[in-house]
Amino acid sequence: MATEVHLLTHPFHPGQYVGPFTTAHPGLGGVCTFVGEVRGENGVEALELSHYEPLTLPGMKALAQRAVARFGLMGILVVHRSGVMLPGEPIVCVSAVASHRRAAFDAVDFAMDHLKSDSWFWKREKRCGTWRWIDPRPDDYAARDRW
């Protein structure tokens, strides 16, 4: 059981993390990967995520360990970005490897639901040259609460 967690301040290519991660787990039965990107819809010019690293990184690692234990994973990879990002840039990548596909699917869904609503990030977006703070939506909390 392996957890791999990265908190980045620079752009990343998900494949450079997912490829080596899956290769490190021979004999896996299923891999599920989700990549979330900055949406450019409705005039979004940029997204900024701020955080307090002494809480953020340990929280992300604890979430990864919970997912491994809960779903019996061979491993999980969580890569999350902070700072200013532009539309089309990856924000987050979560990949799970397991003996069976359902555990990998569920683990990624579980991790994303918790990252969206219980996250340690402050989020704001820029539209029409103006920054505004964004809170999790009620749907984000409902998704998390189903676990």
Phi and psi in radians as a Rosetta constraint file:
Dihedral C 1 N 2 CA 2 C 2 CIRCULARHARMONIC -2.241 0.35
Dihedral N 2 CA 2 C 2 N 3 CIRCULARHARMONIC 2.408 0.35
Dihedral C 2 N 3 CA 3 C 3 CIRCULARHARMONIC -2.020 0.35
Dihedral N 3 CA 3 C 3 N 4 CIRCULARHARMONIC 2.434 0.35
Dihedral C 3 N 4 CA 4 C 4 CIRCULARHARMONIC -2.303 0.35
Dihedral N 4 CA 4 C 4 N 5 CIRCULARHARMONIC 2.045 0.35
Dihedral C 4 N 5 CA 5 C 5 CIRCULARHARMONIC -2.230 0.35
Dihedral N 5 CA 5 C 5 N 6 CIRCULARHARMONIC 2.279 0.35
Dihedral C 5 N 6 CA 6 C 6 CIRCULARHARMONIC -2.271 0.35
Dihedral N 6 CA 6 C 6 N 7 CIRCULARHARMONIC 2.322 0.35
Dihedral C 6 N 7 CA 7 C 7 CIRCULARHARMONIC -2.048 0.35
Dihedral N 7 CA 7 C 7 N 8 CIRCULARHARMONIC 1.943 0.35
Dihedral C 7 N 8 CA 8 C 8 CIRCULARHARMONIC -1.945 0.35
Dihedral N 8 CA 8 C 8 N 9 CIRCULARHARMONIC 2.664 0.35
Dihedral C 8 N 9 CA 9 C 9 CIRCULARHARMONIC -1.988 0.35
Dihedral N 9 CA 9 C 9 N 10 CIRCULARHARMONIC 0.162 0.35
Dihedral C 9 N 10 CA 10 C 10 CIRCULARHARMONIC -2.317 0.35
Dihedral N 10 CA 10 C 10 N 11 CIRCULARHARMONIC 2.781 0.35
Dihedral C 10 N 11 CA 11 C 11 CIRCULARHARMONIC -1.022 0.35
Dihedral N 11 CA 11 C 11 N 12 CIRCULARHARMONIC 2.647 0.35
Dihedral C 11 N 12 CA 12 C 12 CIRCULARHARMONIC -2.471 0.35
Dihedral N 12 CA 12 C 12 N 13 CIRCULARHARMONIC 2.766 0.35
Dihedral C 12 N 13 CA 13 C 13 CIRCULARHARMONIC -1.889 0.35
Dihedral N 13 CA 13 C 13 N 14 CIRCULARHARMONIC 2.020 0.35
Dihedral C 13 N 14 CA 14 C 14 CIRCULARHARMONIC -0.902 0.35
Dihedral N 14 CA 14 C 14 N 15 CIRCULARHARMONIC -0.663 0.35
Dihedral C 14 N 15 CA 15 C 15 CIRCULARHARMONIC -1.046 0.35
Dihedral N 15 CA 15 C 15 N 16 CIRCULARHARMONIC -0.532 0.35
Dihedral C 15 N 16 CA 16 C 16 CIRCULARHARMONIC -1.215 0.35
Dihedral N 16 CA 16 C 16 N 17 CIRCULARHARMONIC -0.297 0.35
Dihedral C 16 N 17 CA 17 C 17 CIRCULARHARMONIC -1.749 0.35
Dihedral N 17 CA 17 C 17 N 18 CIRCULARHARMONIC -0.765 0.35
Dihedral C 17 N 18 CA 18 C 18 CIRCULARHARMONIC -1.166 0.35
Dihedral N 18 CA 18 C 18 N 19 CIRCULARHARMONIC -0.742 0.35
Dihedral C 18 N 19 CA 19 C 19 CIRCULARHARMONIC -0.976 0.35
Dihedral N 19 CA 19 C 19 N 20 CIRCULARHARMONIC -1.020 0.35
Dihedral C 19 N 20 CA 20 C 20 CIRCULARHARMONIC -1.094 0.35
Dihedral N 20 CA 20 C 20 N 21 CIRCULARHARMONIC -0.583 0.35
Dihedral C 20 N 21 CA 21 C 21 CIRCULARHARMONIC -1.100 0.35
Dihedral N 21 CA 21 C 21 N 22 CIRCULARHARMONIC -0.833 0.35
Dihedral C 21 N 22 CA 22 C 22 CIRCULARHARMONIC -1.217 0.35
Dihedral N 22 CA 22 C 22 N 23 CIRCULARHARMONIC -0.650 0.35
Dihedral C 22 N 23 CA 23 C 23 CIRCULARHARMONIC -1.070 0.35
Dihedral N 23 CA 23 C 23 N 24 CIRCULARHARMONIC -0.547 0.35
Dihedral C 23 N 24 CA 24 C 24 CIRCULARHARMONIC -1.304 0.35
Dihedral N 24 CA 24 C 24 N 25 CIRCULARHARMONIC -0.045 0.35
Dihedral C 24 N 25 CA 25 C 25 CIRCULARHARMONIC -2.181 0.35
Dihedral N 25 CA 25 C 25 N 26 CIRCULARHARMONIC 1.209 0.35
Dihedral C 25 N 26 CA 26 C 26 CIRCULARHARMONIC -1.109 0.35
Dihedral N 26 CA 26 C 26 N 27 CIRCULARHARMONIC 2.572 0.35
Dihedral C 26 N 27 CA 27 C 27 CIRCULARHARMONIC 1.517 0.35
Dihedral N 27 CA 27 C 27 N 28 CIRCULARHARMONIC 0.080 0.35
Dihedral C 27 N 28 CA 28 C 28 CIRCULARHARMONIC -1.158 0.35
Dihedral N 28 CA 28 C 28 N 29 CIRCULARHARMONIC 2.677 0.35
Dihedral C 28 N 29 CA 29 C 29 CIRCULARHARMONIC -1.799 0.35
Dihedral N 29 CA 29 C 29 N 30 CIRCULARHARMONIC -0.397 0.35
Dihedral C 29 N 30 CA 30 C 30 CIRCULARHARMONIC -2.736 0.35
Dihedral N 30 CA 30 C 30 N 31 CIRCULARHARMONIC 2.546 0.35
Dihedral C 30 N 31 CA 31 C 31 CIRCULARHARMONIC -2.246 0.35
Dihedral N 31 CA 31 C 31 N 32 CIRCULARHARMONIC 2.337 0.35
Dihedral C 31 N 32 CA 32 C 32 CIRCULARHARMONIC -2.251 0.35
Dihedral N 32 CA 32 C 32 N 33 CIRCULARHARMONIC 2.308 0.35
Dihedral C 32 N 33 CA 33 C 33 CIRCULARHARMONIC -2.314 0.35
Dihedral N 33 CA 33 C 33 N 34 CIRCULARHARMONIC 2.354 0.35
Dihedral C 33 N 34 CA 34 C 34 CIRCULARHARMONIC -2.109 0.35
Dihedral N 34 CA 34 C 34 N 35 CIRCULARHARMONIC 2.364 0.35
Dihedral C 34 N 35 CA 35 C 35 CIRCULARHARMONIC -2.165 0.35
Dihedral N 35 CA 35 C 35 N 36 CIRCULARHARMONIC 2.151 0.35
Dihedral C 35 N 36 CA 36 C 36 CIRCULARHARMONIC -1.796 0.35
Dihedral N 36 CA 36 C 36 N 37 CIRCULARHARMONIC 2.332 0.35
Dihedral C 36 N 37 CA 37 C 37 CIRCULARHARMONIC -2.098 0.35
Dihedral N 37 CA 37 C 37 N 38 CIRCULARHARMONIC 2.792 0.35
Dihedral C 37 N 38 CA 38 C 38 CIRCULARHARMONIC -1.183 0.35
Dihedral N 38 CA 38 C 38 N 39 CIRCULARHARMONIC 2.166 0.35
Dihedral C 38 N 39 CA 39 C 39 CIRCULARHARMONIC -1.407 0.35
Dihedral N 39 CA 39 C 39 N 40 CIRCULARHARMONIC 2.456 0.35
Dihedral C 39 N 40 CA 40 C 40 CIRCULARHARMONIC -1.782 0.35
Dihedral N 40 CA 40 C 40 N 41 CIRCULARHARMONIC 0.194 0.35
Dihedral C 40 N 41 CA 41 C 41 CIRCULARHARMONIC -1.322 0.35
Dihedral N 41 CA 41 C 41 N 42 CIRCULARHARMONIC 2.821 0.35
Dihedral C 41 N 42 CA 42 C 42 CIRCULARHARMONIC 0.973 0.35
Dihedral N 42 CA 42 C 42 N 43 CIRCULARHARMONIC 0.577 0.35
Dihedral C 42 N 43 CA 43 C 43 CIRCULARHARMONIC 1.365 0.35
Dihedral N 43 CA 43 C 43 N 44 CIRCULARHARMONIC 0.272 0.35
Dihedral C 43 N 44 CA 44 C 44 CIRCULARHARMONIC -1.168 0.35
Dihedral N 44 CA 44 C 44 N 45 CIRCULARHARMONIC 2.176 0.35
Dihedral C 44 N 45 CA 45 C 45 CIRCULARHARMONIC -1.732 0.35
Dihedral N 45 CA 45 C 45 N 46 CIRCULARHARMONIC -0.527 0.35
Dihedral C 45 N 46 CA 46 C 46 CIRCULARHARMONIC -2.875 0.35
Dihedral N 46 CA 46 C 46 N 47 CIRCULARHARMONIC 2.802 0.35
Dihedral C 46 N 47 CA 47 C 47 CIRCULARHARMONIC -2.272 0.35
Dihedral N 47 CA 47 C 47 N 48 CIRCULARHARMONIC 2.443 0.35
Dihedral C 47 N 48 CA 48 C 48 CIRCULARHARMONIC -2.238 0.35
Dihedral N 48 CA 48 C 48 N 49 CIRCULARHARMONIC 2.281 0.35
Dihedral C 48 N 49 CA 49 C 49 CIRCULARHARMONIC -2.027 0.35
Dihedral N 49 CA 49 C 49 N 50 CIRCULARHARMONIC 2.158 0.35
Dihedral C 49 N 50 CA 50 C 50 CIRCULARHARMONIC -1.934 0.35
Dihedral N 50 CA 50 C 50 N 51 CIRCULARHARMONIC 2.779 0.35
Dihedral C 50 N 51 CA 51 C 51 CIRCULARHARMONIC -2.844 0.35
Dihedral N 51 CA 51 C 51 N 52 CIRCULARHARMONIC 2.992 0.35
Dihedral C 51 N 52 CA 52 C 52 CIRCULARHARMONIC -1.993 0.35
Dihedral N 52 CA 52 C 52 N 53 CIRCULARHARMONIC 1.723 0.35
Dihedral C 52 N 53 CA 53 C 53 CIRCULARHARMONIC -0.930 0.35
Dihedral N 53 CA 53 C 53 N 54 CIRCULARHARMONIC -0.652 0.35
Dihedral C 53 N 54 CA 54 C 54 CIRCULARHARMONIC -1.043 0.35
Dihedral N 54 CA 54 C 54 N 55 CIRCULARHARMONIC -0.382 0.35
Dihedral C 54 N 55 CA 55 C 55 CIRCULARHARMONIC -1.729 0.35
Dihedral N 55 CA 55 C 55 N 56 CIRCULARHARMONIC -0.662 0.35
Dihedral C 55 N 56 CA 56 C 56 CIRCULARHARMONIC -1.121 0.35
Dihedral N 56 CA 56 C 56 N 57 CIRCULARHARMONIC -0.981 0.35
Dihedral C 56 N 57 CA 57 C 57 CIRCULARHARMONIC -1.090 0.35
Dihedral N 57 CA 57 C 57 N 58 CIRCULARHARMONIC -0.818 0.35
Dihedral C 57 N 58 CA 58 C 58 CIRCULARHARMONIC -1.076 0.35
Dihedral N 58 CA 58 C 58 N 59 CIRCULARHARMONIC -0.631 0.35
Dihedral C 58 N 59 CA 59 C 59 CIRCULARHARMONIC -1.142 0.35
Dihedral N 59 CA 59 C 59 N 60 CIRCULARHARMONIC -0.720 0.35
Dihedral C 59 N 60 CA 60 C 60 CIRCULARHARMONIC -1.135 0.35
Dihedral N 60 CA 60 C 60 N 61 CIRCULARHARMONIC -0.705 0.35
Dihedral C 60 N 61 CA 61 C 61 CIRCULARHARMONIC -1.156 0.35
Dihedral N 61 CA 61 C 61 N 62 CIRCULARHARMONIC -0.701 0.35
Dihedral C 61 N 62 CA 62 C 62 CIRCULARHARMONIC -1.126 0.35
Dihedral N 62 CA 62 C 62 N 63 CIRCULARHARMONIC -0.713 0.35
Dihedral C 62 N 63 CA 63 C 63 CIRCULARHARMONIC -1.076 0.35
Dihedral N 63 CA 63 C 63 N 64 CIRCULARHARMONIC -0.770 0.35
Dihedral C 63 N 64 CA 64 C 64 CIRCULARHARMONIC -1.063 0.35
Dihedral N 64 CA 64 C 64 N 65 CIRCULARHARMONIC -0.756 0.35
Dihedral C 64 N 65 CA 65 C 65 CIRCULARHARMONIC -1.136 0.35
Dihedral N 65 CA 65 C 65 N 66 CIRCULARHARMONIC -0.669 0.35
Dihedral C 65 N 66 CA 66 C 66 CIRCULARHARMONIC -1.087 0.35
Dihedral N 66 CA 66 C 66 N 67 CIRCULARHARMONIC -0.731 0.35
Dihedral C 66 N 67 CA 67 C 67 CIRCULARHARMONIC -1.129 0.35
Dihedral N 67 CA 67 C 67 N 68 CIRCULARHARMONIC -0.761 0.35
Dihedral C 67 N 68 CA 68 C 68 CIRCULARHARMONIC -1.041 0.35
Dihedral N 68 CA 68 C 68 N 69 CIRCULARHARMONIC -0.826 0.35
Dihedral C 68 N 69 CA 69 C 69 CIRCULARHARMONIC -1.176 0.35
Dihedral N 69 CA 69 C 69 N 70 CIRCULARHARMONIC -0.775 0.35
Dihedral C 69 N 70 CA 70 C 70 CIRCULARHARMONIC -1.166 0.35
Dihedral N 70 CA 70 C 70 N 71 CIRCULARHARMONIC -0.663 0.35
Dihedral C 70 N 71 CA 71 C 71 CIRCULARHARMONIC -1.875 0.35
Dihedral N 71 CA 71 C 71 N 72 CIRCULARHARMONIC 0.088 0.35
Dihedral C 71 N 72 CA 72 C 72 CIRCULARHARMONIC 1.058 0.35
Dihedral N 72 CA 72 C 72 N 73 CIRCULARHARMONIC 0.756 0.35
Dihedral C 72 N 73 CA 73 C 73 CIRCULARHARMONIC -1.325 0.35
Dihedral N 73 CA 73 C 73 N 74 CIRCULARHARMONIC 2.737 0.35
Dihedral C 73 N 74 CA 74 C 74 CIRCULARHARMONIC -1.377 0.35
Dihedral N 74 CA 74 C 74 N 75 CIRCULARHARMONIC -0.517 0.35
Dihedral C 74 N 75 CA 75 C 75 CIRCULARHARMONIC -3.130 0.35
Dihedral N 75 CA 75 C 75 N 76 CIRCULARHARMONIC 2.853 0.35
Dihedral C 75 N 76 CA 76 C 76 CIRCULARHARMONIC -2.479 0.35
Dihedral N 76 CA 76 C 76 N 77 CIRCULARHARMONIC 2.503 0.35
Dihedral C 76 N 77 CA 77 C 77 CIRCULARHARMONIC -2.076 0.35
Dihedral N 77 CA 77 C 77 N 78 CIRCULARHARMONIC 2.256 0.35
Dihedral C 77 N 78 CA 78 C 78 CIRCULARHARMONIC -2.252 0.35
Dihedral N 78 CA 78 C 78 N 79 CIRCULARHARMONIC 2.089 0.35
Dihedral C 78 N 79 CA 79 C 79 CIRCULARHARMONIC -2.117 0.35
Dihedral N 79 CA 79 C 79 N 80 CIRCULARHARMONIC 2.168 0.35
Dihedral C 79 N 80 CA 80 C 80 CIRCULARHARMONIC -2.319 0.35
Dihedral N 80 CA 80 C 80 N 81 CIRCULARHARMONIC 2.464 0.35
Dihedral C 80 N 81 CA 81 C 81 CIRCULARHARMONIC -1.758 0.35
Dihedral N 81 CA 81 C 81 N 82 CIRCULARHARMONIC 2.642 0.35
Dihedral C 81 N 82 CA 82 C 82 CIRCULARHARMONIC -2.318 0.35
Dihedral N 82 CA 82 C 82 N 83 CIRCULARHARMONIC 2.989 0.35
Dihedral C 82 N 83 CA 83 C 83 CIRCULARHARMONIC 1.665 0.35
Dihedral N 83 CA 83 C 83 N 84 CIRCULARHARMONIC -2.889 0.35
Dihedral C 83 N 84 CA 84 C 84 CIRCULARHARMONIC -1.558 0.35
Dihedral N 84 CA 84 C 84 N 85 CIRCULARHARMONIC 2.274 0.35
Dihedral C 84 N 85 CA 85 C 85 CIRCULARHARMONIC -2.230 0.35
Dihedral N 85 CA 85 C 85 N 86 CIRCULARHARMONIC 2.631 0.35
Dihedral C 85 N 86 CA 86 C 86 CIRCULARHARMONIC -1.824 0.35
Dihedral N 86 CA 86 C 86 N 87 CIRCULARHARMONIC 2.776 0.35
Dihedral C 86 N 87 CA 87 C 87 CIRCULARHARMONIC -0.903 0.35
Dihedral N 87 CA 87 C 87 N 88 CIRCULARHARMONIC 2.377 0.35
Dihedral C 87 N 88 CA 88 C 88 CIRCULARHARMONIC 1.614 0.35
Dihedral N 88 CA 88 C 88 N 89 CIRCULARHARMONIC -0.244 0.35
Dihedral C 88 N 89 CA 89 C 89 CIRCULARHARMONIC -1.442 0.35
Dihedral N 89 CA 89 C 89 N 90 CIRCULARHARMONIC 2.452 0.35
Dihedral C 89 N 90 CA 90 C 90 CIRCULARHARMONIC -1.142 0.35
Dihedral N 90 CA 90 C 90 N 91 CIRCULARHARMONIC 2.417 0.35
Dihedral C 90 N 91 CA 91 C 91 CIRCULARHARMONIC -1.781 0.35
Dihedral N 91 CA 91 C 91 N 92 CIRCULARHARMONIC -0.770 0.35
Dihedral C 91 N 92 CA 92 C 92 CIRCULARHARMONIC -2.530 0.35
Dihedral N 92 CA 92 C 92 N 93 CIRCULARHARMONIC 2.569 0.35
Dihedral C 92 N 93 CA 93 C 93 CIRCULARHARMONIC -2.411 0.35
Dihedral N 93 CA 93 C 93 N 94 CIRCULARHARMONIC 2.170 0.35
Dihedral C 93 N 94 CA 94 C 94 CIRCULARHARMONIC -2.175 0.35
Dihedral N 94 CA 94 C 94 N 95 CIRCULARHARMONIC 2.226 0.35
Dihedral C 94 N 95 CA 95 C 95 CIRCULARHARMONIC -2.332 0.35
Dihedral N 95 CA 95 C 95 N 96 CIRCULARHARMONIC 2.341 0.35
Dihedral C 95 N 96 CA 96 C 96 CIRCULARHARMONIC -2.179 0.35
Dihedral N 96 CA 96 C 96 N 97 CIRCULARHARMONIC 2.444 0.35
Dihedral C 96 N 97 CA 97 C 97 CIRCULARHARMONIC -2.076 0.35
Dihedral N 97 CA 97 C 97 N 98 CIRCULARHARMONIC 2.405 0.35
Dihedral C 97 N 98 CA 98 C 98 CIRCULARHARMONIC -2.638 0.35
Dihedral N 98 CA 98 C 98 N 99 CIRCULARHARMONIC 2.963 0.35
Dihedral C 98 N 99 CA 99 C 99 CIRCULARHARMONIC -1.200 0.35
Dihedral N 99 CA 99 C 99 N 100 CIRCULARHARMONIC -0.514 0.35
Dihedral C 99 N 100 CA 100 C 100 CIRCULARHARMONIC -2.321 0.35
Dihedral N 100 CA 100 C 100 N 101 CIRCULARHARMONIC 2.578 0.35
Dihedral C 100 N 101 CA 101 C 101 CIRCULARHARMONIC -1.070 0.35
Dihedral N 101 CA 101 C 101 N 102 CIRCULARHARMONIC -0.676 0.35
Dihedral C 101 N 102 CA 102 C 102 CIRCULARHARMONIC -1.049 0.35
Dihedral N 102 CA 102 C 102 N 103 CIRCULARHARMONIC -0.733 0.35
Dihedral C 102 N 103 CA 103 C 103 CIRCULARHARMONIC -1.072 0.35
Dihedral N 103 CA 103 C 103 N 104 CIRCULARHARMONIC -0.705 0.35
Dihedral C 103 N 104 CA 104 C 104 CIRCULARHARMONIC -1.156 0.35
Dihedral N 104 CA 104 C 104 N 105 CIRCULARHARMONIC -0.797 0.35
Dihedral C 104 N 105 CA 105 C 105 CIRCULARHARMONIC -1.024 0.35
Dihedral N 105 CA 105 C 105 N 106 CIRCULARHARMONIC -0.877 0.35
Dihedral C 105 N 106 CA 106 C 106 CIRCULARHARMONIC -1.114 0.35
Dihedral N 106 CA 106 C 106 N 107 CIRCULARHARMONIC -0.684 0.35
Dihedral C 106 N 107 CA 107 C 107 CIRCULARHARMONIC -1.121 0.35
Dihedral N 107 CA 107 C 107 N 108 CIRCULARHARMONIC -0.727 0.35
Dihedral C 107 N 108 CA 108 C 108 CIRCULARHARMONIC -1.157 0.35
Dihedral N 108 CA 108 C 108 N 109 CIRCULARHARMONIC -0.739 0.35
Dihedral C 108 N 109 CA 109 C 109 CIRCULARHARMONIC -1.084 0.35
Dihedral N 109 CA 109 C 109 N 110 CIRCULARHARMONIC -0.799 0.35
Dihedral C 109 N 110 CA 110 C 110 CIRCULARHARMONIC -1.008 0.35
Dihedral N 110 CA 110 C 110 N 111 CIRCULARHARMONIC -0.870 0.35
Dihedral C 110 N 111 CA 111 C 111 CIRCULARHARMONIC -1.096 0.35
Dihedral N 111 CA 111 C 111 N 112 CIRCULARHARMONIC -0.768 0.35
Dihedral C 111 N 112 CA 112 C 112 CIRCULARHARMONIC -1.158 0.35
Dihedral N 112 CA 112 C 112 N 113 CIRCULARHARMONIC -0.713 0.35
Dihedral C 112 N 113 CA 113 C 113 CIRCULARHARMONIC -1.055 0.35
Dihedral N 113 CA 113 C 113 N 114 CIRCULARHARMONIC -0.659 0.35
Dihedral C 113 N 114 CA 114 C 114 CIRCULARHARMONIC -1.337 0.35
Dihedral N 114 CA 114 C 114 N 115 CIRCULARHARMONIC -0.644 0.35
Dihedral C 114 N 115 CA 115 C 115 CIRCULARHARMONIC -1.116 0.35
Dihedral N 115 CA 115 C 115 N 116 CIRCULARHARMONIC -0.637 0.35
Dihedral C 115 N 116 CA 116 C 116 CIRCULARHARMONIC -1.221 0.35
Dihedral N 116 CA 116 C 116 N 117 CIRCULARHARMONIC -0.582 0.35
Dihedral C 116 N 117 CA 117 C 117 CIRCULARHARMONIC -1.980 0.35
Dihedral N 117 CA 117 C 117 N 118 CIRCULARHARMONIC -0.491 0.35
Dihedral C 117 N 118 CA 118 C 118 CIRCULARHARMONIC -1.897 0.35
Dihedral N 118 CA 118 C 118 N 119 CIRCULARHARMONIC 0.297 0.35
Dihedral C 118 N 119 CA 119 C 119 CIRCULARHARMONIC -1.240 0.35
Dihedral N 119 CA 119 C 119 N 120 CIRCULARHARMONIC 2.854 0.35
Dihedral C 119 N 120 CA 120 C 120 CIRCULARHARMONIC -1.780 0.35
Dihedral N 120 CA 120 C 120 N 121 CIRCULARHARMONIC 0.379 0.35
Dihedral C 120 N 121 CA 121 C 121 CIRCULARHARMONIC -1.925 0.35
Dihedral N 121 CA 121 C 121 N 122 CIRCULARHARMONIC 2.538 0.35
Dihedral C 121 N 122 CA 122 C 122 CIRCULARHARMONIC -1.760 0.35
Dihedral N 122 CA 122 C 122 N 123 CIRCULARHARMONIC 2.318 0.35
Dihedral C 122 N 123 CA 123 C 123 CIRCULARHARMONIC -2.141 0.35
Dihedral N 123 CA 123 C 123 N 124 CIRCULARHARMONIC 2.341 0.35
Dihedral C 123 N 124 CA 124 C 124 CIRCULARHARMONIC -2.481 0.35
Dihedral N 124 CA 124 C 124 N 125 CIRCULARHARMONIC 2.701 0.35
Dihedral C 124 N 125 CA 125 C 125 CIRCULARHARMONIC -2.215 0.35
Dihedral N 125 CA 125 C 125 N 126 CIRCULARHARMONIC 2.709 0.35
Dihedral C 125 N 126 CA 126 C 126 CIRCULARHARMONIC -1.926 0.35
Dihedral N 126 CA 126 C 126 N 127 CIRCULARHARMONIC 2.157 0.35
Dihedral C 126 N 127 CA 127 C 127 CIRCULARHARMONIC -2.320 0.35
Dihedral N 127 CA 127 C 127 N 128 CIRCULARHARMONIC 2.361 0.35
Dihedral C 127 N 128 CA 128 C 128 CIRCULARHARMONIC 0.892 0.35
Dihedral N 128 CA 128 C 128 N 129 CIRCULARHARMONIC 0.656 0.35
Dihedral C 128 N 129 CA 129 C 129 CIRCULARHARMONIC 1.373 0.35
Dihedral N 129 CA 129 C 129 N 130 CIRCULARHARMONIC 0.049 0.35
Dihedral C 129 N 130 CA 130 C 130 CIRCULARHARMONIC -2.057 0.35
Dihedral N 130 CA 130 C 130 N 131 CIRCULARHARMONIC 2.328 0.35
Dihedral C 130 N 131 CA 131 C 131 CIRCULARHARMONIC -1.546 0.35
Dihedral N 131 CA 131 C 131 N 132 CIRCULARHARMONIC 2.462 0.35
Dihedral C 131 N 132 CA 132 C 132 CIRCULARHARMONIC -2.496 0.35
Dihedral N 132 CA 132 C 132 N 133 CIRCULARHARMONIC 2.526 0.35
Dihedral C 132 N 133 CA 133 C 133 CIRCULARHARMONIC -1.314 0.35
Dihedral N 133 CA 133 C 133 N 134 CIRCULARHARMONIC 2.579 0.35
Dihedral C 133 N 134 CA 134 C 134 CIRCULARHARMONIC -2.161 0.35
Dihedral N 134 CA 134 C 134 N 135 CIRCULARHARMONIC 2.244 0.35
Dihedral C 134 N 135 CA 135 C 135 CIRCULARHARMONIC -1.773 0.35
Dihedral N 135 CA 135 C 135 N 136 CIRCULARHARMONIC 2.744 0.35
Dihedral C 135 N 136 CA 136 C 136 CIRCULARHARMONIC -1.009 0.35
Dihedral N 136 CA 136 C 136 N 137 CIRCULARHARMONIC 2.557 0.35
Dihedral C 136 N 137 CA 137 C 137 CIRCULARHARMONIC -1.474 0.35
Dihedral N 137 CA 137 C 137 N 138 CIRCULARHARMONIC 2.782 0.35
Dihedral C 137 N 138 CA 138 C 138 CIRCULARHARMONIC -0.961 0.35
Dihedral N 138 CA 138 C 138 N 139 CIRCULARHARMONIC -0.609 0.35
Dihedral C 138 N 139 CA 139 C 139 CIRCULARHARMONIC -1.102 0.35
Dihedral N 139 CA 139 C 139 N 140 CIRCULARHARMONIC -0.585 0.35
Dihedral C 139 N 140 CA 140 C 140 CIRCULARHARMONIC -1.132 0.35
Dihedral N 140 CA 140 C 140 N 141 CIRCULARHARMONIC -0.736 0.35
Dihedral C 140 N 141 CA 141 C 141 CIRCULARHARMONIC -1.194 0.35
Dihedral N 141 CA 141 C 141 N 142 CIRCULARHARMONIC -0.678 0.35
Dihedral C 141 N 142 CA 142 C 142 CIRCULARHARMONIC -1.123 0.35
Dihedral N 142 CA 142 C 142 N 143 CIRCULARHARMONIC -0.698 0.35
Dihedral C 142 N 143 CA 143 C 143 CIRCULARHARMONIC -1.101 0.35
Dihedral N 143 CA 143 C 143 N 144 CIRCULARHARMONIC -0.757 0.35
Dihedral C 143 N 144 CA 144 C 144 CIRCULARHARMONIC -1.122 0.35
Dihedral N 144 CA 144 C 144 N 145 CIRCULARHARMONIC -0.715 0.35
Dihedral C 144 N 145 CA 145 C 145 CIRCULARHARMONIC -1.198 0.35
Dihedral N 145 CA 145 C 145 N 146 CIRCULARHARMONIC -0.314 0.35
Dihedral C 145 N 146 CA 146 C 146 CIRCULARHARMONIC -1.233 0.35
Dihedral N 146 CA 146 C 146 N 147 CIRCULARHARMONIC -0.268 0.35
